[in-house]
Amino acid sequence: MKTQHQIFFKNAQWMKEISSGSVNLVVTSPPYPMIEMWDEMFSIMNPAIKDALKDRDGMEAYLLMNQQLDKVWEEVDRTVASGGIVAINIGDATRKVGGRFQLYSNHSHITRVFEDLEYQVLPLIIWKKESNKPTKFMGSGMIPPNAYVTLEHEYILLFRKEGPRKFLKEEMPKRRESSYFWEERNYWFSDIWHDLKGTSQLINNHKLRSRTAAYPLELAYRLINMYSVQEDLILDPFLGTGTTTLAAVSSARNSAGYELEPNFSRVIEEKLKEASTISQIMARNRLDNHADFIQKREKKGKTVKYHSLNYKMGVITRAETYIHLPVVKDLQKIRNNHFEASYHEK
């Protein structure tokens, strides 16, 4: 088995390289409107944003910034196949503009956009991020009523196009191999994730570091394994440092990513050099965790009815018997920003 991975350094508002209806899953985290680190980028896209901020009109700036993202969501809609899933990691923003402090609800705006595009809005996931702050409020301290709670979570919004995905008979073996373990399902499909930490940016160039807020690899890897099957096409229109690409490689999916900053090319390529090691670690951790889970059940006298066809361990359901966790054998650069991964046999 081989997978293809392409990266395009251009604005994702025009993804002409991606065929209509070819994408099975979108996993992305866009720049967050009204977070100050993104002001310059949004203002370059539309100078009216800079004017709105200068005029201390926070709501106008918020709407104009989201309008730039809306253009990408419309193009995403063109590329997504029937039954495809769009997963967007987004945070709301709190900010004081013109002496007025308020929350800017980015997740609500994006949800309305996909409702207008007639997607099914699926239950979202709250990603609760750990905070090292000694105080967890803003505002007037101990005197009510003008203190504000801090934002310690982000949202993973989930949208589905045109109803549940349908599979042909010949596609079913690959779908079965892409199954997850019973206990993974019970945790992954919870509406609150609190085990994933934010990712620090180990980038030497401070200008590049200030232009990324990457989510952890585990987040992208988990979503890809929840909502796609092996050899599907995964799209990230805001690729950043390439986390989604690495997760797709490690999961034996094809991928395409778009990124405005061409200087991230070297960072992404360095990250992909670790694909073989990362995929081994991911697979081994999942197998070890499952083995521990089964052992604990058996100690309690709970027997397992089924056994994995590819691994020497019991499983809870018949569907799990076909699980095959891919491990990258080799990753080659075919041409500029185009990579091909090959995998170990079962």
N, C-alpha and C positions, 0 to 999 in steps of 0.2 A: 504494500500500500504506500502511496505517495500523496502528499498534499502540497498545494501551491499557496504562496503568500506574497502579496504585492502591496507596495506602499507608494502612495502618490503625494508629493509635496505641493499641494495646491488647496484652494478653498473648496470645501465639500458642498458648497451651494451648487456646484456643477460637476457631478460625478459621471461624466459621459463614458468613463471606462467600465462602468458596471451596467450590465444588461438589466432591463426592466424585469421585475419579478424573479430575479435570480438569487436574492439574499434570503437565507432561512432565519437568521438571527442577527440583530443589531445589539452590540454591547458597547456602551460609550459613556463618557462623562464629559459634558461640554464645559466651556468657561461659564462660571456662574455670574449672571447679571447682578450688578450692584455690589460685587466684591471688588475692592479697590485695585487689586493686582491686575484685573482685567480691563480697567477703564481705558487705558491707552489703546489696547487692541480693538475694543469696540468702537472707540472714537475714530480710529483709522478707517474702519469699515463705513462709518457714517459720522461725519463731522458734527451733525446736529446733536449727537450724544454729548460731545464735549461742551457744546453751547448750553445744553440743558443742565449739565452739572455746574457749569459756571454761573448759570442763572438760578442755581439752587432749587431746581425743579426735579426732585427725586423721582416722582412718579413718571414724568415724561422720559427721563433717562432710562428708567426701568423698562418701560414699554418699548422704547426704541432699541434697546439692547436685545430684548427678547424677539423683536421683529427680525433681527439678524439671524438668530437661531431658527426662527420659524421657516426661513428659506431653506435651511438644511433639512428640517423635518419634512418639508414638502418633497424634497429630492429623495430622502430616505423612503418615503411612501412609494415613490416610483420604483425603487429597487427591490422592495420587500415582496416576497412571494405570498400567495394565498396561504393562510395558516401560519405565516411567519410571526415571530415575536420581536418586539422592540423593548429593550431593557436600558433604561437611562438612569444613571446615578447622578443626582442633582441635590444641591443644598439650597435652602432659602438663605436670604441675607438680612442682616440687621445693620442699619446705618443711619447716621445723623447727617441730614442734608438741609442746609438753610435753617439750622436751629431746631429741626423737627426730627425726632428719632422714631423709626418705625421698622416693621418687618416687611420685606419684599418677597412675596410668595412665588418663587420660581417654579416650584413643583405644581402649583395650581394652574399657572399659565400654560405649562407644557401639557398638562392633562386636558385642558380645554382645547388645545390645538389638535390633539389626537382624537378627542371626541368629535370635533368638526370634520376630521378626516374619516370618520365613521369606523374607527377601531374599537374593539372591545376593550374596555378598561378592566384589567385584572387586579386582584388585590395586591397592593404595594407592599414592599419590605421596608421597614425602618432599620437603617444601619446605625446602631448606637455606638458612637466612637468614644473611646476613653479620653478623659480630660485630665491633664496634670495641673490645672489651675487650682490654687488654694481657695479661691472664692468662685462661686458658681452663680453670680448674679451681676447685673450691671445697674447703674443708676444711683439712687440716693442712699444706699447702705441700709442702716437699721430703721430709717424713718419712712413709714408708708405715706403715700401709695405709689411713689415714683421709681421703684426698682423694677428691673426686668430680668426675667429668666434668661439664661444663656442657651444658645443652640448647641446641643451636644449630639445631634443626630443628623443624618442625611437620609434622603429617600432613594429607593430603587424603584422607579416607576415601570410598570409592565403593561404592555399593550399588545393585542393580537389582531391580526388582519383577517377579516372575513371568516372567522370561526375556526374550529379545531382543524389541524392539519390532517390531510388524508395521505395514506401511504399505499403504494402499489405492492402487490404480493412479493415481487422480487426485491423490494426495499426492506422487507421485514427482517431478514437476517442481520443486516447492519443496525437496524433499530434495536433489536434484542441485544446485540453486543454492546450497545451504548447504554444499557440499563445502569442504574445506580443501586447501591445496597439499601435494604429496607430501613435501617437506622439512619442512613444518610437522608433518605426521603423525609423521614420524620423531623429531622433537624433543618435541613435545607429549606423545606417548604413551611417553615415557621415565619410569622410576619415580623419578627424582631431578630436581627443578627447582632450579637454583642461580643463575638469572639474574634472579630477582624479589626486589627489596628490600622490606622492610617499609615501611608508610606512616606518615609523620609526621602528626600531627593539627593542622592549621592552623585551630584553633577558638579564638576569643578567650575564651570562657567556660571557666574552668578546671574548673568542675564538670561541664560537658559533656565536656570533653576527657578527664577521668578516667573517663568512662563508655563509652569506645569504644576499640577496638583494631583498627581497620579493616585489612583486607587490601588489597593494591594492586589497582587497576582491572584491570591486565593479567591477574591471576590469575582474577578472575571472568569477564572477557571470554574468556579462553582456554577455561575450563571450559564456558561457554555454547556456544561454537563447536564444541567437541569432542562434546558430548552432547545437542544439541538441533538443531532445524531452525527456519528463519525462521517467525515467527508462532506458535511454541509458547508455552506459558505457563510462566514461570519464577517460582518462589516463593523468598523469603528470609524465614524466620520470625524472624530476628534482624537486622533491616535496618541498624541503626546510622546511619551518615551517608549511606546510599543508594548505596553502590558497586555493588551488584548491580543496582539499578534502572538506573543509568547504563550499565552494561555491557549490559543487556538492550535498552535503547533503541538503543545503538550497534550492536547486532547484529540489529535488526529482530525482536525477540521481544517478546511481551507479558509483563507482570510484575505480581506482587503482593508487597508487603512488609509485615511487622509489626514494630513498634518500641514498646517500653514508654515511652520518653522523648519526650513530645510537643514538647519544646523543640528537638528535632532537625529539626522541620519546616522551619524557615528554612534550616538548613544544607543539607538535601536539595534544597530548591527552588533554592538558589543553585548547587548542583552541576549540576542538570539544565539550567540555562541554558547550560551549556557543551556540551550534547549534540551539537549540529551540528558544532562545532569538533572535539570528541573523536572523533566517528565518522569525520570526514575524515582526521584524523591516523592513526587505527587502520587504515583502509583503505589510505591512502597508504603507510604503513610496510610493510604486508604486501605490497603490490604492488611496492614498491621492493626489498624483501628478495628477493622471488621473481625479479625481473628480474636482480638481481646473481647469484643462484644459477644461473639459466639461462645467463647470460653466462660464468660461470666454467666451467660444463660444456662450453660450445661451444668455449672456448679450449683445452680439453683434447681436443678432437676428438670429443666426445660429442654426437651430434645428438639433437634432440627429435622425437618422432613426431607429437605432437598440438599443437593450438593453441587458445587460449582463444577462445570465441565472443564474449565481452564485452570482452576486453582484447587489445591487440596484443602478445602474447607467447606463447612456447611453454610447454607443460606436459608433465609426464612421463607422466600416465595419461589414459585416456579420460574418467574420472569428473571430472577437473579442468576439462574443457573448458566445463562449465556454470557454473563459479563466478561468483557475483555478490556483491560486497561492498557492503552497503547503506550509504548515507550519509544522515544526517538532513537533511531540508529545513527542517522547522519542528517545534517542540514547543510545544503550547498547554496551558494549565491550563484544563481543562473545568469543574471545580468543585473544591471544597476537597479537596486531596490526591488528585486524579484528573487525569492528564495524558494527552494524545494526541499521538503523533509521526507525522509524515508523511515520506516519503522521496523522493529524487530518482529519476526513471525511469532505466532502463538507458542 
